[in-house]
Amino acid sequence: MFQSRKDTLYVILAGIFITNAVVAELIGPKLITIAGNPVSIGILPWPVVFITTDLINEYFGRKGVQKLSYITAGLIAYCFFMLWIALSIPAVKGMGVTDAQFNAVFGQGMWIIVGSITAFLVSQLIDITIFHYFRERTGNKMIWLRSTGSTVISQFFDSFIVLGIAFWMTGQMDTDTYIKSGFTGYVLKLVIAICLTPLIYLGHYLIEKYTHADKKTEEN
């Protein structure tokens, strides 16, 4: 049993964080066209990761989100490892999906996996550092600054690292396309982060309301 509502809250936020991070990595190799440039569809679940990262940062501190980031990176690696095993086992002919169909969906290249995990860890650690830099200087004020500011900076690195390792270094993208795609993805993430700012405040309100009973117990 959990000792408090705050314990339950951490588990809920961690579950949401891990699920969306893993999904983003699995669907990441599919590229879509935005403003005429290829962008990873893995960008879709990241708004949820933005929100949960900031909320965990706010209520559970640097260590809470760092540990969760390392655990999530390990789980992503485990997920890719299990996919590698599944890919190596022949499918039954005439039933279910064929090997070719399964490989087309889950047969991600090693460099995509390396790029995904590297970009995730680097961007998370930068996000944590920037978030607490602003928090130490603003206290409980200016939530929008530390939430949006940390996302704006960390996602710049994320956008270019994953494309650089997975597509540019492997020759699938030329330098011009790489730069344009990186900036397109980054601008899209920037717009999303700004639009999500009200949800950060809503999340704070709901969490404060949810954990209010714990605070009253501590005061008594």
Residue frames relative to the residue before (quaternion, step in Angstrom):
aa qw qx qy qz dx dy dz
M 1.0000 0.0000 0.0000 0.0000 0.00 0.00 0.00
F 0.4663 -0.6587 0.5113 0.2952 3.55 -1.12 0.68
Q 0.4944 -0.6972 0.4470 0.2640 3.55 -1.03 0.84
S 0.8103 0.0341 0.0115 0.5849 3.58 1.11 -0.55
R 0.6573 -0.4871 0.3897 0.4229 3.54 -1.32 0.14
K 0.5989 0.5674 -0.3597 0.4359 3.57 1.12 -0.58
D 0.6130 0.5325 -0.3415 0.4732 3.59 1.08 -0.70
T 0.6517 0.5104 -0.3023 0.4727 3.55 0.96 -0.92
L 0.6344 0.5442 -0.3190 0.4468 3.55 1.00 -0.87
Y 0.6520 0.5185 -0.3228 0.4492 3.60 0.92 -0.87
V 0.6500 0.5159 -0.3132 0.4618 3.57 0.97 -0.86
I 0.6509 0.5133 -0.3136 0.4632 3.58 0.97 -0.88
L 0.6885 0.4746 -0.2832 0.4696 3.59 0.83 -0.98
A 0.6390 0.5221 -0.3253 0.4618 3.58 1.02 -0.80
G 0.6448 0.5267 -0.3182 0.4533 3.58 0.98 -0.81
I 0.6558 0.4978 -0.3003 0.4816 3.56 0.97 -0.89
F 0.6466 0.5384 -0.3029 0.4476 3.56 0.97 -0.93
I 0.7022 0.4729 -0.2681 0.4598 3.59 0.76 -1.08
T 0.6540 0.5319 -0.3208 0.4317 3.58 0.87 -0.94
N 0.7156 0.4511 -0.2604 0.4654 3.58 0.80 -0.99
A 0.6255 0.5305 -0.3417 0.4588 3.59 1.07 -0.68
V 0.6658 0.4930 -0.2989 0.4737 3.59 0.94 -0.89
V 0.6449 0.5163 -0.3209 0.4632 3.59 0.94 -0.87
A 0.6405 0.5347 -0.3220 0.4474 3.59 0.96 -0.88
E 0.6759 0.4852 -0.2970 0.4686 3.59 0.98 -0.81
L 0.6585 0.5227 -0.3153 0.4402 3.60 1.00 -0.76
I 0.7538 0.3727 -0.2150 0.4967 3.59 0.93 -0.84
G 0.4268 0.7710 -0.4040 0.2452 3.58 1.33 -0.25
P 0.6531 0.5466 -0.3460 0.3937 3.65 0.90 -0.74
K 0.6019 0.5413 -0.3767 0.4504 3.61 1.17 -0.36
L 0.1767 -0.7936 0.5778 0.0723 3.55 -0.75 1.08
I 0.1273 -0.7674 0.6253 0.0623 3.54 -1.06 0.85
T 0.4656 -0.6845 0.4865 0.2794 3.57 -1.22 0.38
I 0.0500 0.7645 -0.6395 0.0636 3.56 -0.84 1.07
A 0.8348 -0.0282 -0.0419 0.5483 3.56 -0.71 1.14
G 0.7040 -0.4882 0.2543 0.4487 3.55 1.07 0.78
N 0.6820 0.4506 -0.2807 0.5030 3.60 1.29 0.09
P 0.4928 -0.6593 0.4751 0.3110 3.62 -1.06 0.71
V 0.0126 0.7830 -0.6193 0.0560 3.55 -0.89 1.02
S 0.5222 -0.6501 0.4535 0.3147 3.58 -1.00 0.82
I 0.4363 -0.6923 0.5103 0.2646 3.56 -0.95 0.89
G 0.4757 0.6763 -0.4236 0.3700 3.56 1.31 -0.12
I 0.5027 0.6580 -0.4135 0.3786 3.57 1.30 -0.16
L 0.5414 0.6760 -0.3837 0.3204 3.61 1.16 -0.57
P 0.7540 0.3774 -0.2526 0.4746 3.68 0.74 -0.86
W 0.5223 0.6963 -0.4048 0.2802 3.61 1.16 -0.37
P 0.5617 0.5857 -0.4224 0.4037 3.66 0.98 -0.46
V 0.6453 0.5029 -0.3215 0.4768 3.59 1.04 -0.74
V 0.6251 0.5251 -0.3314 0.4729 3.58 1.07 -0.75
F 0.5921 0.5683 -0.3583 0.4451 3.61 1.05 -0.78
I 0.7071 0.4842 -0.2660 0.4413 3.54 0.74 -1.13
T 0.7025 0.4636 -0.2830 0.4599 3.59 0.78 -1.00
T 0.5994 0.5554 -0.3634 0.4475 3.61 1.04 -0.67
D 0.6909 0.4805 -0.2783 0.4630 3.57 0.87 -0.98
L 0.6675 0.4987 -0.3090 0.4585 3.59 0.95 -0.81
I 0.6457 0.4933 -0.3192 0.4877 3.59 1.01 -0.78
N 0.6097 0.5502 -0.3335 0.4630 3.57 1.05 -0.79
E 0.6926 0.5121 -0.2676 0.4319 3.53 0.89 -1.03
Y 0.8199 0.3061 -0.1266 0.4669 3.57 0.76 -1.04
F 0.7836 0.2941 -0.1671 0.5211 3.61 1.17 -0.39
G 0.5285 -0.7090 0.3602 0.2969 3.54 1.30 0.24
R 0.7651 -0.3890 0.2834 0.4278 3.50 -1.42 0.09
K 0.6939 0.4872 -0.2923 0.4424 3.60 0.81 -0.99
G 0.6232 0.5682 -0.3386 0.4174 3.56 1.02 -0.79
V 0.7390 0.3967 -0.2306 0.4933 3.57 0.86 -0.93
Q 0.5888 0.5617 -0.3751 0.4440 3.62 1.12 -0.54
K 0.6626 0.4998 -0.3058 0.4665 3.57 0.87 -0.96
L 0.6592 0.5112 -0.3053 0.4593 3.54 0.96 -0.89
S 0.6336 0.5324 -0.3283 0.4554 3.61 1.03 -0.75
Y 0.6614 0.4907 -0.3065 0.4774 3.59 0.96 -0.84
I 0.6411 0.5182 -0.3208 0.4664 3.57 0.98 -0.85
T 0.6629 0.5099 -0.3039 0.4563 3.57 0.94 -0.91
A 0.6268 0.5247 -0.3360 0.4678 3.60 0.99 -0.79
G 0.6491 0.5131 -0.3071 0.4701 3.57 1.02 -0.81
L 0.6637 0.4990 -0.2982 0.4707 3.57 1.01 -0.81
I 0.6081 0.5313 -0.3473 0.4768 3.58 1.09 -0.68
A 0.6502 0.5049 -0.3098 0.4757 3.59 0.96 -0.89
Y 0.6385 0.5247 -0.3177 0.4648 3.58 1.00 -0.83
C 0.6341 0.5398 -0.3164 0.4543 3.56 1.00 -0.87
F 0.6709 0.4818 -0.2904 0.4831 3.58 0.95 -0.90
F 0.6202 0.5451 -0.3369 0.4525 3.59 1.07 -0.74
M 0.6681 0.4884 -0.2958 0.4770 3.58 0.94 -0.88
L 0.6189 0.5245 -0.3401 0.4756 3.59 1.08 -0.68
W 0.6259 0.5399 -0.3327 0.4540 3.58 1.02 -0.81
I 0.6477 0.4986 -0.3143 0.4828 3.60 1.00 -0.81
A 0.6607 0.5160 -0.3050 0.4518 3.58 0.92 -0.93
L 0.6476 0.5280 -0.3080 0.4549 3.57 1.06 -0.78
S 0.6910 0.4976 -0.2760 0.4459 3.57 1.09 -0.69
I 0.6480 0.4954 -0.3189 0.4827 3.61 1.24 -0.24
P 0.4404 -0.7216 0.4638 0.2652 3.64 -0.63 1.08
A 0.4248 -0.6977 0.5237 0.2420 3.55 -1.09 0.79
V 0.5545 -0.5746 0.4804 0.3628 3.57 -1.25 0.47
K 0.3989 -0.7325 0.5004 0.2323 3.59 -0.81 0.95
G 0.8141 0.2685 -0.2106 0.4699 3.53 -1.01 0.87
M 0.7422 0.3017 -0.2031 0.5629 3.60 1.26 0.00
G 0.8209 0.1739 -0.1400 0.5256 3.57 -1.02 0.79
V 0.7092 -0.4057 0.3249 0.4764 3.57 -1.17 -0.57
T 0.4873 -0.6504 0.4972 0.3038 3.56 -1.19 0.55
D 0.6723 -0.4716 0.3737 0.4313 3.55 -1.31 0.22
A 0.6475 0.5334 -0.3191 0.4409 3.57 0.97 -0.87
Q 0.6616 0.4974 -0.3033 0.4721 3.59 0.97 -0.85
F 0.6623 0.5033 -0.3007 0.4665 3.59 0.94 -0.90
N 0.6705 0.5040 -0.2920 0.4594 3.56 0.94 -0.92
A 0.6256 0.5544 -0.3371 0.4331 3.57 1.07 -0.77
V 0.7070 0.4442 -0.2492 0.4907 3.57 1.09 -0.73
F 0.8339 0.2386 -0.0817 0.4909 3.59 0.75 -1.05
G 0.5446 0.6501 -0.3958 0.3523 3.62 1.21 -0.12
Q 0.0623 0.8308 -0.5470 0.0813 3.56 0.61 1.11
G 0.5033 -0.6646 0.4694 0.2908 3.54 -1.03 0.84
M 0.6487 -0.5437 0.3743 0.3788 3.55 -1.22 0.56
W 0.6654 0.5114 -0.3174 0.4415 3.61 0.96 -0.79
I 0.5974 0.5403 -0.3618 0.4693 3.58 1.15 -0.55
I 0.6426 0.5178 -0.3111 0.4714 3.56 1.03 -0.84
V 0.6612 0.5003 -0.2986 0.4727 3.59 0.90 -0.96
G 0.6652 0.5098 -0.2997 0.4559 3.58 0.93 -0.91
S 0.6567 0.5307 -0.3079 0.4386 3.56 0.95 -0.89
I 0.7032 0.4621 -0.2685 0.4689 3.57 0.83 -1.01
T 0.6445 0.5231 -0.3178 0.4582 3.59 0.98 -0.85
A 0.6719 0.4960 -0.2959 0.4637 3.58 0.87 -0.98
F 0.6356 0.5404 -0.3264 0.4443 3.58 0.99 -0.83
L 0.7111 0.4627 -0.2721 0.4541 3.58 0.75 -1.03
V 0.6660 0.5066 -0.3109 0.4507 3.58 0.87 -0.93
S 0.6898 0.4799 -0.2881 0.4591 3.59 0.85 -0.96
Q 0.6443 0.5214 -0.3282 0.4532 3.60 1.01 -0.74
L 0.6760 0.4898 -0.2981 0.4629 3.59 0.89 -0.89
I 0.6315 0.5060 -0.3289 0.4869 3.59 1.06 -0.70
D 0.6315 0.5414 -0.3224 0.4518 3.58 0.97 -0.89
I 0.6590 0.5148 -0.3027 0.4573 3.58 0.91 -0.93
T 0.6718 0.5125 -0.2905 0.4491 3.57 0.90 -0.99
I 0.6912 0.4733 -0.2762 0.4712 3.59 0.85 -0.98
F 0.6174 0.5612 -0.3372 0.4362 3.57 0.99 -0.86
H 0.7430 0.4067 -0.2357 0.4765 3.58 0.78 -1.00
Y 0.5354 0.5897 -0.4050 0.4490 3.58 1.21 -0.36
F 0.6995 0.4432 -0.2564 0.4985 3.58 0.91 -0.96
R 0.6519 0.5386 -0.3273 0.4216 3.59 0.96 -0.81
E 0.6449 0.5302 -0.3161 0.4507 3.57 1.02 -0.79
R 0.7282 0.4243 -0.2238 0.4896 3.57 1.18 -0.57
T 0.7546 0.3567 -0.2065 0.5106 3.59 1.18 -0.36
G 0.3653 -0.7432 0.4909 0.2708 3.59 1.24 -0.26
N 0.7893 -0.2654 0.2227 0.5070 3.56 -0.87 -0.98
K 0.5714 0.5940 -0.3788 0.4209 3.57 1.28 0.03
M 0.8336 0.2626 -0.1643 0.4573 3.55 -1.39 0.14
I 0.0121 0.8240 -0.5625 0.0672 3.56 0.75 1.10
W 0.6296 0.5671 -0.3316 0.4147 3.57 1.00 -0.86
L 0.6418 0.5475 -0.3325 0.4215 3.60 1.02 -0.76
R 0.7314 0.4147 -0.2598 0.4750 3.60 0.75 -0.95
S 0.6496 0.5165 -0.3250 0.4534 3.59 1.07 -0.68
T 0.7372 0.3965 -0.2259 0.4982 3.56 0.73 -1.08
G 0.6434 0.5511 -0.3253 0.4202 3.58 0.95 -0.86
S 0.6751 0.4856 -0.3008 0.4668 3.59 0.89 -0.90
T 0.6492 0.5158 -0.3125 0.4636 3.58 1.04 -0.78
V 0.6394 0.5480 -0.3219 0.4328 3.57 0.93 -0.93
I 0.7140 0.4445 -0.2588 0.4750 3.59 0.90 -0.90
S 0.6980 0.4901 -0.2902 0.4342 3.59 0.79 -0.99
Q 0.6948 0.4892 -0.2906 0.4398 3.58 0.95 -0.81
F 0.5067 0.6063 -0.4341 0.4328 3.58 1.22 -0.22
F 0.6862 0.4642 -0.2732 0.4889 3.56 0.93 -0.93
D 0.6313 0.5457 -0.3338 0.4384 3.58 0.95 -0.85
S 0.6636 0.5423 -0.3056 0.4149 3.57 0.88 -0.99
F 0.7558 0.3947 -0.2118 0.4776 3.57 0.95 -0.86
I 0.6152 0.5646 -0.3594 0.4166 3.60 1.07 -0.65
V 0.7048 0.4702 -0.2907 0.4447 3.59 0.73 -1.01
L 0.6691 0.4766 -0.3026 0.4833 3.60 0.96 -0.80
G 0.6429 0.5512 -0.3194 0.4252 3.56 1.03 -0.83
I 0.7201 0.4332 -0.2463 0.4828 3.56 0.87 -0.98
A 0.7564 0.4382 -0.2194 0.4331 3.56 0.81 -1.05
F 0.8279 0.2427 -0.0934 0.4969 3.59 0.95 -0.81
W 0.7082 0.4522 -0.2806 0.4639 3.63 0.89 -0.87
M 0.6858 0.4840 -0.2828 0.4641 3.60 0.86 -0.96
T 0.7035 0.4510 -0.2617 0.4829 3.59 1.11 -0.64
G 0.5554 -0.6555 0.3718 0.3516 3.58 1.27 0.07
Q 0.4822 0.6743 -0.4371 0.3489 3.59 1.25 0.14
M 0.7536 0.2167 -0.1428 0.6040 3.58 1.29 -0.36
D 0.3555 -0.6873 0.5752 0.2653 3.57 -1.05 0.70
T 0.7161 -0.4798 0.2923 0.4142 3.58 -1.24 0.34
D 0.6476 0.5307 -0.3212 0.4426 3.58 0.96 -0.84
T 0.6697 0.4873 -0.2862 0.4817 3.57 0.94 -0.93
Y 0.6221 0.5580 -0.3249 0.4428 3.56 1.05 -0.85
I 0.6873 0.4748 -0.2840 0.4707 3.58 0.84 -0.95
K 0.6696 0.4970 -0.2998 0.4633 3.59 0.90 -0.91
S 0.6704 0.4951 -0.2970 0.4661 3.59 0.93 -0.88
G 0.6374 0.5384 -0.3231 0.4466 3.55 1.02 -0.84
F 0.6953 0.4610 -0.2721 0.4797 3.57 0.89 -0.92
T 0.6134 0.5421 -0.3517 0.4541 3.60 1.07 -0.70
G 0.6724 0.4883 -0.2878 0.4760 3.57 0.91 -0.94
Y 0.6562 0.5216 -0.3073 0.4505 3.56 0.99 -0.85
V 0.6553 0.5024 -0.3116 0.4701 3.60 0.91 -0.90
L 0.6341 0.5267 -0.3290 0.4607 3.58 1.01 -0.81
K 0.6571 0.4955 -0.3031 0.4805 3.58 0.97 -0.86
L 0.6243 0.5464 -0.3287 0.4512 3.57 1.06 -0.79
V 0.6561 0.5006 -0.3014 0.4775 3.58 0.93 -0.90
I 0.6500 0.5167 -0.3110 0.4623 3.57 0.95 -0.91
A 0.6519 0.5293 -0.3148 0.4425 3.59 0.92 -0.93
I 0.6616 0.4972 -0.3035 0.4722 3.58 0.97 -0.86
C 0.6674 0.5061 -0.2961 0.4590 3.58 0.96 -0.88
L 0.6803 0.5051 -0.2846 0.4484 3.59 1.14 -0.63
T 0.4124 0.7485 -0.4501 0.2592 3.60 1.25 -0.22
P 0.6560 0.4955 -0.3422 0.4549 3.66 0.85 -0.76
L 0.6373 0.5297 -0.3364 0.4474 3.61 1.08 -0.67
I 0.5747 0.5655 -0.3772 0.4556 3.58 1.17 -0.53
Y 0.6685 0.4841 -0.2916 0.4834 3.58 0.95 -0.89
L 0.6248 0.5243 -0.3338 0.4725 3.58 1.05 -0.74
G 0.6414 0.5299 -0.3157 0.4562 3.57 0.99 -0.84
H 0.6324 0.5241 -0.3202 0.4721 3.57 1.02 -0.83
Y 0.6567 0.5208 -0.3082 0.4500 3.57 0.92 -0.92
L 0.6922 0.4845 -0.2795 0.4561 3.57 0.86 -0.99
I 0.6537 0.5075 -0.3128 0.4661 3.58 1.01 -0.79
E 0.6368 0.5189 -0.3266 0.4675 3.59 0.95 -0.85
K 0.6618 0.5007 -0.2992 0.4710 3.56 1.00 -0.83
Y 0.6710 0.5163 -0.2897 0.4464 3.57 0.98 -0.90
T 0.7554 0.3795 -0.1994 0.4955 3.58 0.97 -0.88
H 0.3672 0.7574 -0.4742 0.2580 3.60 1.27 0.07
A 0.6372 0.5414 -0.3353 0.4341 3.59 0.99 -0.81
D 0.6321 0.5311 -0.3298 0.4578 3.60 1.04 -0.73
K 0.6569 0.5170 -0.3028 0.4578 3.56 0.99 -0.87
K 0.6415 0.5138 -0.3269 0.4664 3.60 1.01 -0.75
T 0.6366 0.5258 -0.3232 0.4624 3.57 1.05 -0.79
E 0.6565 0.5151 -0.3072 0.4575 3.58 0.97 -0.85
E 0.6494 0.5259 -0.3073 0.4553 3.56 1.06 -0.81
N 0.6798 0.4764 -0.2798 0.4824 3.56 1.10 -0.73
